[in-house]
Amino acid sequence: MKMVSMHSSSTQWLIAVLFSGKLRCIEQLSSLSLEQAMIHSGLPQAEVFPAAGFIRACLHLNPEERSSAADLDAHRWLANVPSC
């Protein structure tokens, strides 16, 4: 499994947004798609669709529909993340 490097700007953005609650503070968040919310929050445009795909793969409530750890490890958004 890849160890996420803290030197990745998109990884730093995602961690900062998730832990700051920044996505909760966007007015009318319910009317925004995940991609629109990410753009609004400052994620670089090139990272939006791969990051949104990764998040969606993690968020299925039914475990049988959710991606496995191995599938997530192979996700294209993590393809360029350096391993430790």
PyMOL commands that set and color helices and strands:
alter all, ss='L'
color gray80, all
select helices_A, chain A and resi 9-20+22-25+29-31+34-40+45-58+69-73+76-78
alter helices_A, ss='H'
color red, helices_A
deselect
rebuild
show_as cartoon
